[in-house]
Amino acid sequence: MSHPRQRSCEYPPTPRHTPGSDEVATGRRPGAAGTDERRPCGEVTTGRPPESLRLPGGISLLRRRSSHAVALNKAVRANLDHLRPWMEWAAEAPTRAQTAELARAGSLAWEAGTDFMYLVGLDSEPGGVVGAFGLHGRIGPGALEIGYWVAARHAGRGIATTAAGALTEAALALPGIARVEIHCDEANGASAAIPRKLGYRLDRVAEAAVRAPAETGRQLIWIRGSGR
């Protein structure tokens, strides 16, 4: 799972990104249940990524919309025990109203060009949600951070790797974006396996506030692209 850092300007709250790993999540706050994360002050890129991506293995990434709120809420509530060790927001089950508001805010963030939130679905489970991903403009100019989580019963199937790989390429194709990052706690080996498989390099280990039960406060910063 991924962990966001606070900023001085706040955008309407959007789901925190999305945990990272074929098994868990990236440890920052994901784009699924809720978040109090501070948002960037302005547009990160003048472009917009594809609203849908059909991927190998019967996997699809779809831009998250308000119409997905019920399915997303169901998926989050079913996976709280799976997500809670790495995701601060998973401490409590979100209401449908909270998820609907976060989906609405996520749509506004997409239009503003600050965050791009996706849901993962399987062709074999029409209408279902098996995870959430996001491209987040919270790490400074010229860069986006990928956050993600995948449902417990679909862990270890390569879904997170496939989806994160597609979003890496989509992000680097956007105007003004030269770098993509994935952040995860040092103890989250399942999450760290994703950027390693995708050819990211471990740039550094940074100290971070401990916000979830399994976190160590040492965050791995993985990078694809150039600049910092």
Long-range contacts (C-beta under 8 A, 24 or more apart in sequence): 1-25, 1-26, 1-27, 1-28, 1-29, 1-30, 1-83, 1-86, 1-87, 1-147, 1-148, 1-149, 1-184, 1-185, 1-188, 1-191, 1-212, 2-26, 2-27, 2-28, 2-29, 2-30, 2-136, 2-145, 2-146, 2-147, 2-148, 2-182, 2-183, 2-184, 2-191, 3-27, 3-28, 3-29, 3-88, 3-183, 3-184, 3-185, 3-208, 3-211, 3-215, 3-219, 4-28, 4-29, 4-35, 4-37, 4-38, 4-136, 4-138, 4-145, 4-147, 5-38, 5-138, 5-139, 5-208, 6-37, 6-38, 7-38, 7-39, 7-40, 7-41, 7-138, 8-38, 8-41, 9-38, 9-39, 9-40, 9-41, 10-38, 10-39, 11-38, 11-39, 11-40, 11-105, 11-108, 11-109, 11-112, 11-114, 11-115, 12-39, 12-105, 12-108, 12-109, 13-37, 13-101, 13-102, 13-105, 14-39, 14-102, 14-105, 14-106, 14-109, 14-115, 14-117, 15-64, 15-89, 15-99, 15-102, 15-103, 15-106, 15-117, 15-132, 15-134, 16-87, 16-88, 16-89, 16-147, 17-132, 17-133, 17-134, 17-136, 17-145, 17-146, 17-147, 17-148, 18-117, 18-118, 18-131, 18-132, 18-133, 18-134, 18-146, 18-147, 18-148, 18-149, 19-83, 19-86, 19-87, 19-147, 19-148, 19-149, 19-150, 19-191, 20-146, 20-147, 20-148, 20-149, 20-160, 20-164, 20-182, 20-184, 20-188, 20-191, 20-194, 21-148, 21-149, 21-150, 21-155, 21-160, 21-184, 21-188, 21-190, 21-191, 21-192, 21-193, 21-194, 22-150, 22-155, 22-156, 22-157, 22-158, 22-159, 22-160, 22-161, 22-190, 22-193, 22-194, 23-150, 23-155, 23-156, 23-160, 23-190, 23-191, 24-82, 24-83, 24-85, 24-86, 24-149, 24-155, 24-188, 24-190, 24-191, 25-83, 25-86, 25-87, 25-147, 25-148, 25-149, 25-150, 25-191, 26-86, 26-146, 26-147, 26-148, 26-149, 26-182, 26-183, 26-184, 26-188, 26-191, 26-194, 27-86, 27-87, 27-183, 27-184, 27-185, 27-188, 27-191, 27-212, 27-215, 27-219, 28-136, 28-145, 28-147, 28-183, 28-184, 29-87, 29-88, 29-89, 29-147, 29-211, 30-83, 30-87, 30-89, 30-132, 30-134, 30-147, 30-148, 30-149, 31-64, 31-106, 31-115, 31-117, 31-118, 31-132, 31-133, 31-134, 31-136, 31-147, 32-72, 32-75, 32-76, 32-131, 32-132, 32-149, 33-76, 33-87, 33-89, 33-90, 33-94, 33-98, 33-99, 33-102, 34-89, 34-94, 34-98, 34-99, 34-102, 35-89, 35-102, 37-138, 38-138, 39-109, 39-114, 39-115, 39-137, 39-138, 40-114, 40-137, 40-138, 42-114, 43-112, 43-113, 43-114, 44-113, 44-114, 44-137, 44-141, 44-144, 44-176, 44-177, 45-113, 45-137, 45-144, 45-174, 45-175, 45-176, 45-177, 46-113, 46-175, 46-176, 47-173, 47-174, 47-175, 47-176, 48-110, 48-113, 48-116, 48-174, 49-116, 49-135, 49-167, 49-170, 49-171, 49-173, 49-174, 50-170, 53-166, 53-167, 53-170, 55-162, 55-163, 55-166, 56-162, 57-157, 57-158, 57-159, 57-162, 58-122, 58-123, 58-124, 59-120, 59-121, 59-122, 59-123, 59-159, 59-162, 59-163, 60-120, 60-121, 60-122, 60-123, 61-118, 61-119, 61-120, 61-133, 61-163, 61-166, 61-167, 62-118, 62-119, 62-121, 63-110, 63-116, 63-117, 63-118, 64-103, 64-106, 64-107, 64-117, 64-118, 64-119, 64-132, 65-103, 65-107, 66-100, 66-103, 66-104, 66-107, 68-103, 68-119, 68-129, 69-96, 69-99, 69-100, 69-103, 70-96, 71-119, 71-127, 71-128, 71-129, 72-99, 72-103, 72-119, 72-129, 72-132, 73-99, 73-100, 74-129, 75-128, 75-129, 75-130, 75-131, 75-132, 75-151, 78-151, 79-149, 79-151, 79-152, 81-152, 82-151, 82-152, 82-155, 83-149, 84-212, 84-213, 85-212, 85-213, 85-214, 86-185, 86-188, 86-191, 86-212, 86-214, 86-215, 87-149, 87-212, 88-211, 88-212, 90-212, 113-137, 116-144, 118-163, 118-167, 120-150, 120-159, 120-163, 122-154, 130-154, 130-159, 131-159, 131-160, 131-163, 133-163, 133-164, 133-167, 135-167, 135-170, 135-171, 139-181, 141-176, 142-176, 142-177, 142-178, 142-179, 142-227, 143-177, 143-178, 143-179, 143-180, 143-181, 143-225, 143-227, 144-171, 144-174, 144-177, 144-179, 144-180, 144-181, 145-180, 145-181, 145-182, 145-183, 146-171, 146-180, 146-181, 146-182, 148-194, 155-190, 160-194, 161-193, 161-194, 161-197, 161-198, 164-194, 164-195, 164-198, 165-198, 168-198, 168-224, 172-224, 172-225, 177-225, 178-225, 178-226, 178-227, 179-223, 179-224, 179-225, 179-226, 179-227, 179-228, 180-223, 180-224, 180-225, 181-221, 181-222, 181-223, 181-224, 182-222, 183-219, 183-220, 183-221, 183-222, 184-219, 184-220, 184-222, 185-214, 185-215, 185-216, 185-218, 185-219, 185-220, 186-216, 186-218, 186-219, 186-220, 187-214, 187-215, 187-216, 188-214, 192-220, 192-222, 195-222, 195-224, 196-222, 198-224, 199-224, 200-224, 203-228
